[in-house]
């Protein structure tokens, strides 16, 4: 059984663009992140990123999770493991 999914981008039929309204911005970010993390794109792009770009992506993701998820949510939602 797969732990991770990218169903939103596969099922979303709405506007993809930024700056129209909050809901469109949220939906666009979800789509962009799911499209960006596609295995084929990552395989092509990852080796082209500089060390600084890799660190920037890694740091931004970790900073956002630390700011908005508690430890239990981090383990359950990001790591997909039971945490008590």
PDB file of N, CA, C and O in Angstrom:
ATOM      1  N   UNK A   1       0.826  -1.174   0.000  1.00  0.00           N
ATOM      2  CA  UNK A   1       0.000   0.000   0.000  1.00  0.00           C
ATOM      3  C   UNK A   1       0.883   1.255   0.000  1.00  0.00           C
ATOM      4  O   UNK A   1       1.837   1.350   0.771  1.00  0.00           O
ATOM      5  N   UNK A   2       0.557   2.204  -0.863  1.00  0.00           N
ATOM      6  CA  UNK A   2       1.314   3.441  -0.938  1.00  0.00           C
ATOM      7  C   UNK A   2       1.022   4.330   0.259  1.00  0.00           C
ATOM      8  O   UNK A   2      -0.119   4.415   0.713  1.00  0.00           O
ATOM      9  N   UNK A   3       2.045   4.988   0.766  1.00  0.00           N
ATOM     10  CA  UNK A   3       1.885   5.916   1.872  1.00  0.00           C
ATOM     11  C   UNK A   3       1.462   7.299   1.385  1.00  0.00           C
ATOM     12  O   UNK A   3       0.681   7.978   2.051  1.00  0.00           O
ATOM     13  N   UNK A   4       1.962   7.711   0.249  1.00  0.00           N
ATOM     14  CA  UNK A   4       1.788   9.078  -0.224  1.00  0.00           C
ATOM     15  C   UNK A   4       0.885   9.127  -1.448  1.00  0.00           C
ATOM     16  O   UNK A   4       0.817   8.173  -2.224  1.00  0.00           O
ATOM     17  N   UNK A   5       0.205  10.235  -1.606  1.00  0.00           N
ATOM     18  CA  UNK A   5      -0.698  10.392  -2.751  1.00  0.00           C
ATOM     19  C   UNK A   5      -0.570  11.800  -3.324  1.00  0.00           C
ATOM     20  O   UNK A   5      -0.135  12.733  -2.649  1.00  0.00           O
ATOM     21  N   UNK A   6      -0.956  11.920  -4.567  1.00  0.00           N
ATOM     22  CA  UNK A   6      -1.007  13.214  -5.252  1.00  0.00           C
ATOM     23  C   UNK A   6      -2.327  13.296  -6.010  1.00  0.00           C
ATOM     24  O   UNK A   6      -2.349  13.592  -7.205  1.00  0.00           O
ATOM     25  N   UNK A   7      -3.408  13.037  -5.318  1.00  0.00           N
ATOM     26  CA  UNK A   7      -4.716  12.979  -5.958  1.00  0.00           C
ATOM     27  C   UNK A   7      -5.274  14.352  -6.323  1.00  0.00           C
ATOM     28  O   UNK A   7      -5.992  14.482  -7.315  1.00  0.00           O
ATOM     29  N   UNK A   8      -4.957  15.367  -5.541  1.00  0.00           N
ATOM     30  CA  UNK A   8      -5.552  16.683  -5.778  1.00  0.00           C
ATOM     31  C   UNK A   8      -5.289  17.171  -7.199  1.00  0.00           C
ATOM     32  O   UNK A   8      -6.218  17.568  -7.904  1.00  0.00           O
ATOM     33  N   UNK A   9      -4.042  17.143  -7.615  1.00  0.00           N
ATOM     34  CA  UNK A   9      -3.685  17.645  -8.945  1.00  0.00           C
ATOM     35  C   UNK A   9      -4.335  16.802 -10.053  1.00  0.00           C
ATOM     36  O   UNK A   9      -4.614  17.318 -11.135  1.00  0.00           O
ATOM     37  N   UNK A  10      -4.573  15.527  -9.793  1.00  0.00           N
ATOM     38  CA  UNK A  10      -5.199  14.655 -10.784  1.00  0.00           C
ATOM     39  C   UNK A  10      -6.696  14.924 -10.920  1.00  0.00           C
ATOM     40  O   UNK A  10      -7.276  14.699 -11.982  1.00  0.00           O
ATOM     41  N   UNK A  11      -7.316  15.402  -9.854  1.00  0.00           N
ATOM     42  CA  UNK A  11      -8.768  15.569  -9.837  1.00  0.00           C
ATOM     43  C   UNK A  11      -9.213  17.023  -9.957  1.00  0.00           C
ATOM     44  O   UNK A  11     -10.380  17.280 -10.254  1.00  0.00           O
ATOM     45  N   UNK A  12      -8.325  17.968  -9.735  1.00  0.00           N
ATOM     46  CA  UNK A  12      -8.682  19.389  -9.724  1.00  0.00           C
ATOM     47  C   UNK A  12      -8.917  19.896 -11.141  1.00  0.00           C
ATOM     48  O   UNK A  12      -8.096  19.681 -12.033  1.00  0.00           O
ATOM     49  N   UNK A  13     -10.038  20.565 -11.339  1.00  0.00           N
ATOM     50  CA  UNK A  13     -10.382  21.102 -12.656  1.00  0.00           C
ATOM     51  C   UNK A  13     -10.529  22.617 -12.641  1.00  0.00           C
ATOM     52  O   UNK A  13     -11.000  23.206 -13.613  1.00  0.00           O
ATOM     53  N   UNK A  14     -10.131  23.245 -11.550  1.00  0.00           N
ATOM     54  CA  UNK A  14     -10.311  24.683 -11.417  1.00  0.00           C
ATOM     55  C   UNK A  14      -9.150  25.482 -11.975  1.00  0.00           C
ATOM     56  O   UNK A  14      -8.250  24.954 -12.628  1.00  0.00           O
ATOM     57  N   UNK A  15      -9.203  26.761 -11.695  1.00  0.00           N
ATOM     58  CA  UNK A  15      -8.212  27.740 -12.129  1.00  0.00           C
ATOM     59  C   UNK A  15      -6.870  27.474 -11.470  1.00  0.00           C
ATOM     60  O   UNK A  15      -6.805  27.265 -10.259  1.00  0.00           O
ATOM     61  N   UNK A  16      -5.799  27.478 -12.255  1.00  0.00           N
ATOM     62  CA  UNK A  16      -4.443  27.405 -11.718  1.00  0.00           C
ATOM     63  C   UNK A  16      -3.760  28.721 -12.076  1.00  0.00           C
ATOM     64  O   UNK A  16      -3.441  28.980 -13.236  1.00  0.00           O
ATOM     65  N   UNK A  17      -3.550  29.521 -11.080  1.00  0.00           N
ATOM     66  CA  UNK A  17      -2.912  30.818 -11.243  1.00  0.00           C
ATOM     67  C   UNK A  17      -2.867  31.493  -9.896  1.00  0.00           C
ATOM     68  O   UNK A  17      -3.654  31.171  -9.006  1.00  0.00           O
ATOM     69  N   UNK A  18      -1.959  32.421  -9.739  1.00  0.00           N
ATOM     70  CA  UNK A  18      -1.745  33.016  -8.428  1.00  0.00           C
ATOM     71  C   UNK A  18      -2.143  34.480  -8.430  1.00  0.00           C
ATOM     72  O   UNK A  18      -1.913  35.198  -9.403  1.00  0.00           O
ATOM     73  N   UNK A  19      -2.748  34.921  -7.315  1.00  0.00           N
ATOM     74  CA  UNK A  19      -3.068  36.315  -7.134  1.00  0.00           C
ATOM     75  C   UNK A  19      -4.517  36.690  -7.370  1.00  0.00           C
ATOM     76  O   UNK A  19      -4.880  37.859  -7.250  1.00  0.00           O
ATOM     77  N   UNK A  20      -5.351  35.714  -7.704  1.00  0.00           N
ATOM     78  CA  UNK A  20      -6.768  36.001  -7.958  1.00  0.00           C
ATOM     79  C   UNK A  20      -7.545  36.109  -6.658  1.00  0.00           C
ATOM     80  O   UNK A  20      -8.191  37.123  -6.394  1.00  0.00           O
ATOM     81  N   UNK A  21      -7.479  35.055  -5.842  1.00  0.00           N
ATOM     82  CA  UNK A  21      -8.107  35.051  -4.520  1.00  0.00           C
ATOM     83  C   UNK A  21      -7.434  33.968  -3.682  1.00  0.00           C
ATOM     84  O   UNK A  21      -6.680  33.148  -4.206  1.00  0.00           O
ATOM     85  N   UNK A  22      -7.708  33.971  -2.389  1.00  0.00           N
ATOM     86  CA  UNK A  22      -7.030  33.044  -1.476  1.00  0.00           C
ATOM     87  C   UNK A  22      -7.257  31.584  -1.866  1.00  0.00           C
ATOM     88  O   UNK A  22      -6.309  30.799  -1.885  1.00  0.00           O
ATOM     89  N   UNK A  23      -8.502  31.210  -2.176  1.00  0.00           N
ATOM     90  CA  UNK A  23      -8.794  29.813  -2.509  1.00  0.00           C
ATOM     91  C   UNK A  23      -8.056  29.374  -3.765  1.00  0.00           C
ATOM     92  O   UNK A  23      -7.511  28.271  -3.804  1.00  0.00           O
ATOM     93  N   UNK A  24      -8.030  30.212  -4.786  1.00  0.00           N
ATOM     94  CA  UNK A  24      -7.282  29.887  -6.008  1.00  0.00           C
ATOM     95  C   UNK A  24      -5.788  29.788  -5.731  1.00  0.00           C
ATOM     96  O   UNK A  24      -5.108  28.918  -6.275  1.00  0.00           O
ATOM     97  N   UNK A  25      -5.273  30.686  -4.878  1.00  0.00           N
ATOM     98  CA  UNK A  25      -3.855  30.631  -4.504  1.00  0.00           C
ATOM     99  C   UNK A  25      -3.526  29.316  -3.801  1.00  0.00           C
ATOM    100  O   UNK A  25      -2.518  28.680  -4.109  1.00  0.00           O
ATOM    101  N   UNK A  26      -4.379  28.908  -2.853  1.00  0.00           N
ATOM    102  CA  UNK A  26      -4.150  27.639  -2.145  1.00  0.00           C
ATOM    103  C   UNK A  26      -4.183  26.464  -3.109  1.00  0.00           C
ATOM    104  O   UNK A  26      -3.304  25.603  -3.064  1.00  0.00           O
ATOM    105  N   UNK A  27      -5.178  26.417  -3.974  1.00  0.00           N
ATOM    106  CA  UNK A  27      -5.297  25.319  -4.940  1.00  0.00           C
ATOM    107  C   UNK A  27      -4.106  25.297  -5.894  1.00  0.00           C
ATOM    108  O   UNK A  27      -3.616  24.226  -6.251  1.00  0.00           O
ATOM    109  N   UNK A  28      -3.642  26.472  -6.306  1.00  0.00           N
ATOM    110  CA  UNK A  28      -2.497  26.561  -7.203  1.00  0.00           C
ATOM    111  C   UNK A  28      -1.238  26.043  -6.535  1.00  0.00           C
ATOM    112  O   UNK A  28      -0.462  25.318  -7.157  1.00  0.00           O
ATOM    113  N   UNK A  29      -1.024  26.403  -5.273  1.00  0.00           N
ATOM    114  CA  UNK A  29       0.168  25.925  -4.557  1.00  0.00           C
ATOM    115  C   UNK A  29       0.128  24.407  -4.408  1.00  0.00           C
ATOM    116  O   UNK A  29       1.149  23.742  -4.581  1.00  0.00           O
ATOM    117  N   UNK A  30      -1.035  23.857  -4.090  1.00  0.00           N
ATOM    118  CA  UNK A  30      -1.157  22.396  -4.001  1.00  0.00           C
ATOM    119  C   UNK A  30      -0.800  21.762  -5.350  1.00  0.00           C
ATOM    120  O   UNK A  30      -0.009  20.820  -5.401  1.00  0.00           O
ATOM    121  N   UNK A  31      -1.369  22.264  -6.421  1.00  0.00           N
ATOM    122  CA  UNK A  31      -1.086  21.715  -7.750  1.00  0.00           C
ATOM    123  C   UNK A  31       0.392  21.840  -8.095  1.00  0.00           C
ATOM    124  O   UNK A  31       1.006  20.874  -8.549  1.00  0.00           O
ATOM    125  N   UNK A  32       0.968  23.016  -7.884  1.00  0.00           N
ATOM    126  CA  UNK A  32       2.383  23.219  -8.204  1.00  0.00           C
ATOM    127  C   UNK A  32       3.276  22.263  -7.421  1.00  0.00           C
ATOM    128  O   UNK A  32       4.191  21.665  -7.987  1.00  0.00           O
ATOM    129  N   UNK A  33       3.016  22.115  -6.119  1.00  0.00           N
ATOM    130  CA  UNK A  33       3.840  21.224  -5.310  1.00  0.00           C
ATOM    131  C   UNK A  33       3.708  19.775  -5.760  1.00  0.00           C
ATOM    132  O   UNK A  33       4.700  19.049  -5.820  1.00  0.00           O
ATOM    133  N   UNK A  34       2.486  19.353  -6.076  1.00  0.00           N
ATOM    134  CA  UNK A  34       2.285  17.976  -6.513  1.00  0.00           C
ATOM    135  C   UNK A  34       2.891  17.752  -7.896  1.00  0.00           C
ATOM    136  O   UNK A  34       3.467  16.694  -8.149  1.00  0.00           O
ATOM    137  N   UNK A  35       2.772  18.720  -8.789  1.00  0.00           N
ATOM    138  CA  UNK A  35       3.389  18.593 -10.112  1.00  0.00           C
ATOM    139  C   UNK A  35       4.912  18.635  -9.997  1.00  0.00           C
ATOM    140  O   UNK A  35       5.606  17.886 -10.685  1.00  0.00           O
ATOM    141  N   UNK A  36       5.437  19.512  -9.128  1.00  0.00           N
ATOM    142  CA  UNK A  36       6.882  19.664  -8.938  1.00  0.00           C
ATOM    143  C   UNK A  36       7.508  18.391  -8.395  1.00  0.00           C
ATOM    144  O   UNK A  36       8.630  18.043  -8.763  1.00  0.00           O
ATOM    145  N   UNK A  37       6.785  17.689  -7.517  1.00  0.00           N
ATOM    146  CA  UNK A  37       7.348  16.489  -6.894  1.00  0.00           C
ATOM    147  C   UNK A  37       7.151  15.228  -7.736  1.00  0.00           C
ATOM    148  O   UNK A  37       7.471  14.129  -7.282  1.00  0.00           O
ATOM    149  N   UNK A  38       6.638  15.369  -8.930  1.00  0.00           N
ATOM    150  CA  UNK A  38       6.472  14.229  -9.835  1.00  0.00           C
ATOM    151  C   UNK A  38       7.818  13.528 -10.047  1.00  0.00           C
ATOM    152  O   UNK A  38       8.841  14.184 -10.249  1.00  0.00           O
ATOM    153  N   UNK A  39       7.810  12.214 -10.000  1.00  0.00           N
ATOM    154  CA  UNK A  39       9.050  11.445 -10.110  1.00  0.00           C
ATOM    155  C   UNK A  39       9.839  11.775 -11.382  1.00  0.00           C
ATOM    156  O   UNK A  39      11.062  11.912 -11.335  1.00  0.00           O
ATOM    157  N   UNK A  40       9.151  11.901 -12.507  1.00  0.00           N
ATOM    158  CA  UNK A  40       9.840  12.185 -13.765  1.00  0.00           C
ATOM    159  C   UNK A  40      10.511  13.547 -13.767  1.00  0.00           C
ATOM    160  O   UNK A  40      11.649  13.683 -14.218  1.00  0.00           O
ATOM    161  N   UNK A  41       9.812  14.554 -13.265  1.00  0.00           N
ATOM    162  CA  UNK A  41      10.389  15.892 -13.187  1.00  0.00           C
ATOM    163  C   UNK A  41      11.560  15.919 -12.218  1.00  0.00           C
ATOM    164  O   UNK A  41      12.604  16.496 -12.523  1.00  0.00           O
ATOM    165  N   UNK A  42      11.396  15.305 -11.060  1.00  0.00           N
ATOM    166  CA  UNK A  42      12.477  15.290 -10.077  1.00  0.00           C
ATOM    167  C   UNK A  42      13.713  14.581 -10.613  1.00  0.00           C
ATOM    168  O   UNK A  42      14.838  15.022 -10.377  1.00  0.00           O
ATOM    169  N   UNK A  43      13.504  13.480 -11.336  1.00  0.00           N
ATOM    170  CA  UNK A  43      14.636  12.741 -11.902  1.00  0.00           C
ATOM    171  C   UNK A  43      15.443  13.633 -12.839  1.00  0.00           C
ATOM    172  O   UNK A  43      16.672  13.569 -12.853  1.00  0.00           O
ATOM    173  N   UNK A  44      14.763  14.455 -13.615  1.00  0.00           N
ATOM    174  CA  UNK A  44      15.421  15.345 -14.568  1.00  0.00           C
ATOM    175  C   UNK A  44      16.040  16.561 -13.876  1.00  0.00           C
ATOM    176  O   UNK A  44      17.133  16.986 -14.249  1.00  0.00           O
ATOM    177  N   UNK A  45      15.372  17.118 -12.890  1.00  0.00           N
ATOM    178  CA  UNK A  45      15.752  18.395 -12.301  1.00  0.00           C
ATOM    179  C   UNK A  45      16.751  18.299 -11.160  1.00  0.00           C
ATOM    180  O   UNK A  45      17.607  19.173 -11.021  1.00  0.00           O
ATOM    181  N   UNK A  46      16.662  17.258 -10.339  1.00  0.00           N
ATOM    182  CA  UNK A  46      17.387  17.216  -9.068  1.00  0.00           C
ATOM    183  C   UNK A  46      18.902  17.375  -9.231  1.00  0.00           C
ATOM    184  O   UNK A  46      19.528  18.075  -8.436  1.00  0.00           O
ATOM    185  N   UNK A  47      19.490  16.753 -10.223  1.00  0.00           N
ATOM    186  CA  UNK A  47      20.945  16.842 -10.397  1.00  0.00           C
ATOM    187  C   UNK A  47      21.374  18.201 -10.953  1.00  0.00           C
ATOM    188  O   UNK A  47      22.555  18.542 -10.908  1.00  0.00           O
ATOM    189  N   UNK A  48      20.433  18.968 -11.469  1.00  0.00           N
ATOM    190  CA  UNK A  48      20.741  20.293 -12.009  1.00  0.00           C
ATOM    191  C   UNK A  48      20.688  21.387 -10.948  1.00  0.00           C
ATOM    192  O   UNK A  48      21.175  22.496 -11.171  1.00  0.00           O
ATOM    193  N   UNK A  49      20.100  21.079  -9.800  1.00  0.00           N
ATOM    194  CA  UNK A  49      20.000  22.065  -8.736  1.00  0.00           C
ATOM    195  C   UNK A  49      21.350  22.235  -8.045  1.00  0.00           C
ATOM    196  O   UNK A  49      22.080  21.267  -7.828  1.00  0.00           O
ATOM    197  N   UNK A  50      21.664  23.470  -7.709  1.00  0.00           N
ATOM    198  CA  UNK A  50      22.905  23.736  -6.980  1.00  0.00           C
ATOM    199  C   UNK A  50      22.750  23.286  -5.529  1.00  0.00           C
ATOM    200  O   UNK A  50      21.644  23.019  -5.059  1.00  0.00           O
ATOM    201  N   UNK A  51      23.879  23.208  -4.834  1.00  0.00           N
ATOM    202  CA  UNK A  51      23.833  22.875  -3.413  1.00  0.00           C
ATOM    203  C   UNK A  51      22.983  23.887  -2.657  1.00  0.00           C
ATOM    204  O   UNK A  51      22.216  23.515  -1.768  1.00  0.00           O
ATOM    205  N   UNK A  52      23.114  25.161  -3.002  1.00  0.00           N
ATOM    206  CA  UNK A  52      22.326  26.205  -2.347  1.00  0.00           C
ATOM    207  C   UNK A  52      20.832  26.038  -2.632  1.00  0.00           C
ATOM    208  O   UNK A  52      20.008  26.232  -1.738  1.00  0.00           O
ATOM    209  N   UNK A  53      20.480  25.685  -3.857  1.00  0.00           N
ATOM    210  CA  UNK A  53      19.066  25.482  -4.196  1.00  0.00           C
ATOM    211  C   UNK A  53      18.483  24.292  -3.452  1.00  0.00           C
ATOM    212  O   UNK A  53      17.351  24.352  -2.970  1.00  0.00           O
ATOM    213  N   UNK A  54      19.252  23.203  -3.354  1.00  0.00           N
ATOM    214  CA  UNK A  54      18.797  22.041  -2.589  1.00  0.00           C
ATOM    215  C   UNK A  54      18.565  22.424  -1.125  1.00  0.00           C
ATOM    216  O   UNK A  54      17.547  22.067  -0.533  1.00  0.00           O
ATOM    217  N   UNK A  55      19.522  23.153  -0.552  1.00  0.00           N
ATOM    218  CA  UNK A  55      19.390  23.572   0.841  1.00  0.00           C
ATOM    219  C   UNK A  55      18.205  24.522   1.023  1.00  0.00           C
ATOM    220  O   UNK A  55      17.503  24.449   2.032  1.00  0.00           O
ATOM    221  N   UNK A  56      17.980  25.408   0.060  1.00  0.00           N
ATOM    222  CA  UNK A  56      16.866  26.352   0.133  1.00  0.00           C
ATOM    223  C   UNK A  56      15.521  25.624   0.154  1.00  0.00           C
ATOM    224  O   UNK A  56      14.649  25.953   0.959  1.00  0.00           O
ATOM    225  N   UNK A  57      15.354  24.645  -0.719  1.00  0.00           N
ATOM    226  CA  UNK A  57      14.109  23.874  -0.766  1.00  0.00           C
ATOM    227  C   UNK A  57      13.921  23.108   0.538  1.00  0.00           C
ATOM    228  O   UNK A  57      12.856  23.160   1.154  1.00  0.00           O
ATOM    229  N   UNK A  58      14.957  22.405   0.947  1.00  0.00           N
ATOM    230  CA  UNK A  58      14.908  21.612   2.182  1.00  0.00           C
ATOM    231  C   UNK A  58      14.586  22.495   3.386  1.00  0.00           C
ATOM    232  O   UNK A  58      13.729  22.151   4.201  1.00  0.00           O
ATOM    233  N   UNK A  59      15.261  23.614   3.496  1.00  0.00           N
ATOM    234  CA  UNK A  59      15.068  24.514   4.638  1.00  0.00           C
ATOM    235  C   UNK A  59      13.670  25.123   4.644  1.00  0.00           C
ATOM    236  O   UNK A  59      13.051  25.226   5.704  1.00  0.00           O
ATOM    237  N   UNK A  60      13.166  25.524   3.494  1.00  0.00           N
ATOM    238  CA  UNK A  60      11.836  26.121   3.433  1.00  0.00           C
ATOM    239  C   UNK A  60      10.768  25.118   3.872  1.00  0.00           C
ATOM    240  O   UNK A  60       9.877  25.455   4.651  1.00  0.00           O
ATOM    241  N   UNK A  61      10.862  23.903   3.375  1.00  0.00           N
ATOM    242  CA  UNK A  61       9.885  22.874   3.745  1.00  0.00           C
ATOM    243  C   UNK A  61       9.937  22.610   5.243  1.00  0.00           C
ATOM    244  O   UNK A  61       8.898  22.547   5.899  1.00  0.00           O
ATOM    245  N   UNK A  62      11.128  22.455   5.782  1.00  0.00           N
ATOM    246  CA  UNK A  62      11.259  22.202   7.226  1.00  0.00           C
ATOM    247  C   UNK A  62      10.781  23.389   8.050  1.00  0.00           C
ATOM    248  O   UNK A  62      10.125  23.197   9.074  1.00  0.00           O
ATOM    249  N   UNK A  63      11.093  24.610   7.630  1.00  0.00           N
ATOM    250  CA  UNK A  63      10.654  25.806   8.357  1.00  0.00           C
ATOM    251  C   UNK A  63       9.136  25.885   8.397  1.00  0.00           C
ATOM    252  O   UNK A  63       8.559  26.189   9.441  1.00  0.00           O
ATOM    253  N   UNK A  64       8.481  25.615   7.269  1.00  0.00           N
ATOM    254  CA  UNK A  64       7.021  25.670   7.218  1.00  0.00           C
ATOM    255  C   UNK A  64       6.384  24.593   8.088  1.00  0.00           C
ATOM    256  O   UNK A  64       5.404  24.854   8.785  1.00  0.00           O
ATOM    257  N   UNK A  65       6.933  23.395   8.048  1.00  0.00           N
ATOM    258  CA  UNK A  65       6.366  22.331   8.879  1.00  0.00           C
ATOM    259  C   UNK A  65       6.551  22.623  10.360  1.00  0.00           C
ATOM    260  O   UNK A  65       5.637  22.398  11.152  1.00  0.00           O
ATOM    261  N   UNK A  66       7.741  23.128  10.749  1.00  0.00           N
ATOM    262  CA  UNK A  66       7.979  23.462  12.155  1.00  0.00           C
ATOM    263  C   UNK A  66       7.053  24.568  12.630  1.00  0.00           C
ATOM    264  O   UNK A  66       6.641  24.581  13.790  1.00  0.00           O
ATOM    265  N   UNK A  67       6.725  25.491  11.745  1.00  0.00           N
ATOM    266  CA  UNK A  67       5.869  26.622  12.117  1.00  0.00           C
ATOM    267  C   UNK A  67       4.396  26.236  12.214  1.00  0.00           C
ATOM    268  O   UNK A  67       3.646  26.857  12.967  1.00  0.00           O
ATOM    269  N   UNK A  68       3.972  25.225  11.465  1.00  0.00           N
ATOM    270  CA  UNK A  68       2.535  24.973  11.342  1.00  0.00           C
ATOM    271  C   UNK A  68       2.065  23.584  11.759  1.00  0.00           C
ATOM    272  O   UNK A  68       0.861  23.329  11.785  1.00  0.00           O
ATOM    273  N   UNK A  69       2.983  22.687  12.083  1.00  0.00           N
ATOM    274  CA  UNK A  69       2.600  21.341  12.521  1.00  0.00           C
ATOM    275  C   UNK A  69       3.184  21.072  13.895  1.00  0.00           C
ATOM    276  O   UNK A  69       4.328  21.430  14.176  1.00  0.00           O
ATOM    277  N   UNK A  70       2.393  20.439  14.746  1.00  0.00           N
ATOM    278  CA  UNK A  70       2.980  19.978  16.001  1.00  0.00           C
ATOM    279  C   UNK A  70       3.693  18.646  15.720  1.00  0.00           C
ATOM    280  O   UNK A  70       3.623  18.118  14.610  1.00  0.00           O
ATOM    281  N   UNK A  71       4.372  18.117  16.731  1.00  0.00           N
ATOM    282  CA  UNK A  71       5.175  16.905  16.532  1.00  0.00           C
ATOM    283  C   UNK A  71       4.330  15.719  16.066  1.00  0.00           C
ATOM    284  O   UNK A  71       4.741  14.965  15.185  1.00  0.00           O
ATOM    285  N   UNK A  72       3.161  15.562  16.657  1.00  0.00           N
ATOM    286  CA  UNK A  72       2.272  14.463  16.281  1.00  0.00           C
ATOM    287  C   UNK A  72       1.806  14.597  14.828  1.00  0.00           C
ATOM    288  O   UNK A  72       1.792  13.616  14.085  1.00  0.00           O
ATOM    289  N   UNK A  73       1.430  15.799  14.431  1.00  0.00           N
ATOM    290  CA  UNK A  73       0.999  16.026  13.035  1.00  0.00           C
ATOM    291  C   UNK A  73       2.142  15.769  12.064  1.00  0.00           C
ATOM    292  O   UNK A  73       1.933  15.189  10.999  1.00  0.00           O
ATOM    293  N   UNK A  74       3.350  16.198  12.423  1.00  0.00           N
ATOM    294  CA  UNK A  74       4.525  15.963  11.591  1.00  0.00           C
ATOM    295  C   UNK A  74       4.739  14.464  11.353  1.00  0.00           C
ATOM    296  O   UNK A  74       4.957  14.031  10.221  1.00  0.00           O
ATOM    297  N   UNK A  75       4.675  13.692  12.418  1.00  0.00           N
ATOM    298  CA  UNK A  75       4.884  12.240  12.294  1.00  0.00           C
ATOM    299  C   UNK A  75       3.748  11.580  11.515  1.00  0.00           C
ATOM    300  O   UNK A  75       3.987  10.721  10.666  1.00  0.00           O
ATOM    301  N   UNK A  76       2.522  11.981  11.805  1.00  0.00           N
ATOM    302  CA  UNK A  76       1.359  11.357  11.172  1.00  0.00           C
ATOM    303  C   UNK A  76       1.208  11.785   9.705  1.00  0.00           C
ATOM    304  O   UNK A  76       0.969  10.945   8.837  1.00  0.00           O
ATOM    305  N   UNK A  77       1.344  13.077   9.431  1.00  0.00           N
ATOM    306  CA  UNK A  77       1.044  13.588   8.094  1.00  0.00           C
ATOM    307  C   UNK A  77       2.236  13.600   7.146  1.00  0.00           C
ATOM    308  O   UNK A  77       2.075  13.347   5.952  1.00  0.00           O
ATOM    309  N   UNK A  78       3.419  13.888   7.655  1.00  0.00           N
ATOM    310  CA  UNK A  78       4.598  13.937   6.787  1.00  0.00           C
ATOM    311  C   UNK A  78       5.342  12.619   6.748  1.00  0.00           C
ATOM    312  O   UNK A  78       5.626  12.102   5.667  1.00  0.00           O
ATOM    313  N   UNK A  79       5.659  12.074   7.894  1.00  0.00           N
ATOM    314  CA  UNK A  79       6.397  10.807   7.936  1.00  0.00           C
ATOM    315  C   UNK A  79       5.500   9.588   7.752  1.00  0.00           C
ATOM    316  O   UNK A  79       5.987   8.492   7.473  1.00  0.00           O
ATOM    317  N   UNK A  80       4.191   9.775   7.905  1.00  0.00           N
ATOM    318  CA  UNK A  80       3.205   8.693   7.770  1.00  0.00           C
ATOM    319  C   UNK A  80       3.487   7.558   8.739  1.00  0.00           C
ATOM    320  O   UNK A  80       3.463   6.384   8.370  1.00  0.00           O
ATOM    321  N   UNK A  81       3.750   7.926   9.973  1.00  0.00           N
ATOM    322  CA  UNK A  81       3.974   6.928  11.011  1.00  0.00           C
ATOM    323  C   UNK A  81       3.149   7.264  12.232  1.00  0.00           C
ATOM    324  O   UNK A  81       2.836   8.427  12.491  1.00  0.00           O
ATOM    325  N   UNK A  82       2.802   6.234  12.977  1.00  0.00           N
ATOM    326  CA  UNK A  82       2.065   6.429  14.219  1.00  0.00           C
ATOM    327  C   UNK A  82       2.995   7.060  15.236  1.00  0.00           C
ATOM    328  O   UNK A  82       4.128   6.619  15.427  1.00  0.00           O
ATOM    329  N   UNK A  83       2.498   8.097  15.880  1.00  0.00           N
ATOM    330  CA  UNK A  83       3.303   8.764  16.904  1.00  0.00           C
ATOM    331  C   UNK A  83       2.378   9.141  18.047  1.00  0.00           C
ATOM    332  O   UNK A  83       1.348   9.783  17.839  1.00  0.00           O
ATOM    333  N   UNK A  84       2.740   8.749  19.227  1.00  0.00           N
ATOM    334  CA  UNK A  84       1.886   9.006  20.393  1.00  0.00           C
ATOM    335  C   UNK A  84       2.523   9.982  21.330  1.00  0.00           C
ATOM    336  O   UNK A  84       1.944  10.313  22.365  1.00  0.00           O
TER     337      UNK A  84
END
